[in-house]
Amino acid sequence: MMDSIKKILTCSRVMYNVRIRKKKSPLAISWKITNRCNGSCLYCVGSKNGPELDTGQVKYVIDQLSSGGVRFISFTGGEPLLRSDIGDIISYSRNKGIKVKLNTNGYLLRDRIDELKGVNLIQLSLDGKEEVNDLMRGRGSFKKILQGLDKAKEMGIEVFINSVLSRFNIEYLDDIFAICRSYQTGAYFQPARTNLLGGDKFNDSHPVHNEYKKCVRKLISLKKNRSHERLIRNSISGLKYLYNWPEPSHIPCYAGLVSFRLDSEGMLCNCSESRDQGISILKHGFSKALKMLDYKPCKECWCSTQVEFNLAMNLNFNTLLNYFKIGV
């Protein structure tokens, strides 16, 4: 509870800087630490080869972010656990006073868990029971994910689930809830996009529109029930926003003002949807890169955690209340 209060007070302070002082106030970074991936999700373009920063360069960037006021880093990919130095990177971030979330597909979580003792939170991808999840994410993925969940629970590391709603799992919410109950956690839900994640090709696995809307109405209804309140991490306001998919739905966006995106080469962007090349932190440093970066909010957002973040930054009462109840 106290942690949630501190974060909400931080949101208020940041809002003052952004709205009143008209000043960028970097608080959170989503960092695509690698493009490599060992998964085979139906709604993603998959693994990409490409340059990525070495350990020394990563630590230099972390120094820059810490000095610039960043307090939260979410390491993502690709699959961040494919980096042999990810444990060292997490520990270094924590020693700089930065809280760390790790986004992972869970394939390597059991084997690498001892290196993740410093992580504050793990966001784990899971889309349903074994046959559904393995269809969407690759054969054998379900068992690997649960093995990772077991180890994380054993070590006392907080984990929550991220579930992508597609045409294959949209009728199987109860299976996800059963897993959440078993591991005393909750799930964020978001739609599979019409284009593959990370590309422009059409995504055949995206949900049928009317079935998707029926599913989100069910989530909203269940969220109002105390038995499911903690199982569904989305706020009701967040779910109502996601209900509009796939039609563009504007939300006051703080990506590029409060939250930012780093790619595997240390290029600073507004968010993961940015099409611009970005500004190099290695070349310019974080403070200068921040000033050079143009604020270009996108027209829509279907990432559940970013939607919740934006609503919180707008001091949406329902979202802030949800943070009080389930934590941030």
C-alpha positions in Angstrom: 0.0 0.0 0.0 2.8 2.5 1.0 4.6 1.7 -2.2 1.5 2.5 -4.3 1.0 5.7 -2.4 4.6 6.8 -3.1 4.2 6.0 -6.8 1.0 8.0 -7.0 2.6 10.9 -5.3 5.4 10.6 -7.8 2.8 10.7 -10.6 1.4 13.9 -9.2 4.9 15.5 -9.0 5.7 14.5 -12.5 2.3 15.8 -13.7 3.1 19.2 -12.2 6.4 19.3 -14.1 4.9 18.3 -17.4 1.6 20.3 -17.3 2.5 23.4 -15.3 6.2 23.7 -16.0 6.0 22.3 -19.5 9.0 20.2 -18.9 9.9 16.7 -19.9 10.2 14.6 -16.7 11.8 11.2 -17.5 10.5 8.6 -15.0 10.3 5.3 -16.8 12.2 3.6 -19.6 11.2 0.6 -21.6 14.5 -0.8 -22.9 14.6 -3.3 -25.8 17.9 -4.8 -24.6 18.1 -7.3 -27.5 16.3 -8.1 -30.7 17.0 -11.8 -30.4 14.2 -14.1 -29.3 13.8 -17.9 -28.8 10.0 -17.8 -29.0 7.7 -18.3 -32.0 4.6 -16.3 -31.2 2.0 -16.2 -33.9 1.4 -12.5 -33.5 5.1 -11.4 -33.7 7.6 -11.1 -36.5 10.0 -13.1 -34.3 13.8 -12.9 -33.7 15.9 -10.3 -35.5 19.6 -10.2 -35.7 21.1 -6.8 -35.2 23.7 -4.8 -33.1 23.2 -4.4 -29.4 25.2 -2.7 -26.7 27.9 -4.5 -24.8 27.9 -4.7 -21.0 30.1 -1.6 -20.6 27.9 0.5 -22.9 24.8 -0.7 -21.1 26.2 0.4 -17.8 27.2 3.8 -19.2 23.6 4.3 -20.4 22.3 3.3 -17.0 24.5 5.9 -15.4 23.1 8.4 -17.8 19.5 7.4 -17.0 20.1 7.5 -13.3 21.6 10.9 -13.4 18.7 12.1 -15.6 16.1 11.1 -13.0 14.8 7.8 -14.4 13.5 5.6 -11.6 12.0 2.6 -13.4 13.5 0.5 -16.2 11.6 -2.3 -17.9 14.0 -4.6 -19.8 12.3 -6.2 -22.8 13.2 -7.6 -26.2 13.2 -9.9 -28.1 14.0 -12.1 -25.1 16.2 -10.3 -22.5 17.2 -13.6 -20.9 19.2 -14.5 -24.0 21.7 -11.9 -22.8 24.4 -13.7 -20.7 24.9 -10.4 -18.7 21.2 -9.7 -17.8 21.7 -10.5 -14.2 24.7 -8.1 -14.0 22.7 -5.4 -15.8 19.8 -5.8 -13.3 22.1 -5.6 -10.3 23.8 -2.5 -11.7 20.5 -0.8 -12.2 19.3 -1.6 -8.7 22.6 -0.3 -7.3 21.8 3.0 -9.0 18.5 3.2 -7.2 16.4 2.2 -10.2 13.6 -0.3 -9.9 13.6 -3.0 -12.5 10.9 -5.0 -14.3 11.8 -7.9 -16.6 9.6 -8.8 -19.6 10.2 -12.4 -20.5 8.5 -15.3 -22.4 9.6 -17.5 -19.6 11.5 -20.2 -21.6 14.8 -19.6 -19.7 13.3 -18.3 -16.4 13.8 -21.5 -14.4 17.5 -21.8 -15.5 18.4 -18.1 -15.0 16.3 -17.4 -11.9 19.3 -17.2 -9.6 20.7 -14.3 -11.6 17.4 -12.3 -11.1 17.4 -11.8 -7.4 17.6 -8.1 -7.8 14.6 -7.7 -10.1 11.5 -6.0 -8.6 8.9 -7.6 -10.9 8.7 -10.1 -13.7 6.1 -9.8 -16.5 5.6 -13.2 -17.9 3.8 -14.0 -21.2 1.1 -16.6 -21.0 -2.0 -17.0 -23.2 -4.0 -19.9 -21.8 -4.0 -23.6 -21.0 -1.3 -25.9 -22.5 -2.8 -26.6 -25.9 -3.8 -23.0 -26.5 -0.6 -21.4 -25.2 1.6 -23.9 -27.2 -0.3 -23.1 -30.3 0.2 -19.4 -29.9 3.7 -19.4 -28.5 5.4 -22.6 -29.6 5.4 -26.3 -28.6 6.6 -26.9 -25.0 6.3 -23.2 -24.0 3.5 -23.8 -21.4 5.6 -26.3 -19.3 8.6 -24.0 -19.4 6.6 -21.0 -18.3 5.1 -22.9 -15.3 8.5 -24.2 -14.3 9.7 -20.6 -14.3 6.7 -19.5 -12.3 7.4 -22.2 -9.8 11.0 -21.0 -9.3 10.0 -17.4 -9.1 7.4 -18.1 -6.5 9.9 -20.2 -4.6 12.3 -17.3 -4.5 9.7 -14.8 -3.5 9.9 -12.8 -6.8 6.7 -11.0 -7.7 5.4 -12.1 -11.1 2.4 -11.0 -13.1 1.1 -12.4 -16.4 0.5 -10.7 -19.7 -2.1 -12.3 -21.9 -2.7 -11.4 -25.5 -6.2 -11.9 -26.7 -6.4 -13.6 -30.1 -8.9 -15.7 -32.0 -7.4 -18.8 -30.3 -7.7 -18.0 -26.6 -10.5 -15.4 -26.4 -13.0 -18.0 -25.1 -10.6 -19.5 -22.5 -10.3 -16.7 -19.9 -11.2 -19.1 -17.1 -8.0 -21.1 -17.8 -5.9 -18.0 -17.3 -7.7 -17.1 -14.1 -7.1 -20.6 -12.8 -3.4 -20.3 -13.3 -3.5 -16.8 -11.7 -5.3 -18.2 -8.6 -2.8 -21.1 -8.4 0.2 -18.7 -8.3 -1.5 -15.9 -6.4 -1.0 -13.4 -9.2 -3.0 -11.5 -11.8 -3.0 -10.9 -15.6 -3.0 -7.9 -17.8 -5.1 -8.4 -21.0 -4.5 -6.7 -24.4 -5.5 -7.4 -28.0 -3.4 -9.0 -30.6 -2.9 -6.3 -33.2 -4.1 -6.5 -36.8 -0.4 -6.3 -37.9 2.4 -8.5 -36.5 4.2 -7.1 -33.6 7.4 -5.4 -34.8 6.3 -5.3 -38.5 3.7 -4.4 -41.0 2.5 -7.8 -42.2 -1.1 -8.8 -41.5 -1.7 -10.8 -38.3 -4.0 -13.8 -39.0 -4.3 -14.5 -35.3 -6.0 -11.3 -34.3 -9.5 -11.7 -32.7 -12.8 -11.4 -34.5 -14.1 -7.9 -33.5 -17.5 -8.8 -32.1 -16.0 -11.8 -30.1 -13.3 -9.5 -28.8 -15.8 -6.9 -27.6 -17.8 -9.6 -25.9 -14.7 -10.8 -24.2 -13.7 -7.3 -22.9 -17.3 -6.7 -21.7 -16.9 -10.0 -19.7 -13.6 -8.8 -18.2 -15.2 -5.5 -17.2 -18.1 -7.3 -15.5 -15.7 -9.7 -13.7 -13.4 -6.9 -12.6 -16.4 -5.4 -10.7 -16.6 -8.8 -8.8 -14.3 -9.0 -5.7 -13.5 -12.6 -6.6 -11.8 -11.5 -9.8 -10.7 -8.0 -8.8 -7.0 -9.0 -8.3 -7.0 -11.6 -11.0 -7.5 -8.8 -13.6 -4.7 -6.2 -13.3 -6.3 -3.9 -15.9 -8.4 -1.1 -14.4 -12.0 -0.8 -15.5 -11.0 2.5 -17.2 -8.2 0.7 -19.0 -10.5 -2.1 -20.2 -13.0 0.4 -21.5 -10.3 2.0 -23.5 -9.1 -1.3 -24.9 -12.7 -2.1 -25.8 -12.4 0.3 -28.7 -9.9 -1.8 -30.5 -9.2 -1.8 -33.5 -10.6 1.7 -34.0 -8.1 4.5 -33.2 -9.0 5.8 -29.8 -7.2 8.9 -28.5 -5.7 8.9 -25.0 -3.6 11.7 -23.6 -0.2 10.1 -24.0 2.9 10.7 -21.9 5.3 8.6 -24.0 8.0 11.1 -24.9 7.3 13.2 -21.9 7.4 10.9 -18.9 8.1 7.4 -20.3 10.5 6.7 -23.1 11.8 3.8 -25.2 15.4 2.6 -25.8 16.3 0.2 -28.6 19.1 -2.4 -28.5 21.6 0.2 -29.8 20.8 2.8 -27.1 18.7 5.0 -29.4 16.2 7.1 -27.4 12.6 7.2 -28.9 9.2 8.2 -27.6 7.8 4.7 -27.5 7.9 1.3 -29.2 5.6 2.6 -31.9 8.0 5.3 -32.9 9.1 5.1 -36.5 11.9 7.7 -36.1 15.5 6.4 -35.8 15.8 8.0 -32.4 18.7 9.9 -30.7 21.9 8.1 -29.6 22.6 8.3 -25.9 26.1 7.0 -26.5 26.8 9.9 -28.8 24.9 12.7 -27.1 24.3 11.6 -23.5 20.8 11.2 -22.0 20.1 14.9 -21.1 21.0 16.2 -24.5 19.2 13.3 -26.3 16.1 14.2 -24.3 16.2 17.8 -25.5 16.8 16.7 -29.1 13.9 14.2 -29.1 10.7 15.5 -30.7 7.5 14.7 -28.8 5.3 12.8 -31.3 2.3 11.1 -29.5 0.8 8.3 -31.6 -2.9 8.2 -32.4 -3.7 4.9 -30.5 -2.2 2.5 -28.0 -3.1 -1.1 -27.3 -0.3 -2.0 -24.8 -2.2 -2.5 -21.5 0.6 -1.4 -19.2 1.2 1.8 -21.2 -2.6 2.5 -21.3 -2.7 2.1 -17.5 0.4 4.3 -17.1 -1.2 7.1 -19.3 -4.4 6.9 -17.3 -2.5 7.2 -14.0 -0.5 10.2 -15.4 -3.9 11.8 -16.1 -4.9 11.1 -12.5 -7.8 8.9 -13.6 -9.5 8.0 -10.3 -10.5 4.5 -11.2 -6.9 3.6 -12.4 -5.4 5.1 -9.2 -7.8 3.2 -7.1 -6.9 0.0 -8.9 -3.2 0.7 -8.1 -4.1 1.0 -4.4 -5.9 -2.3 -4.5 -3.6 -4.5 -6.6 -0.3 -2.6 -6.5 1.6 -1.0 -9.3 
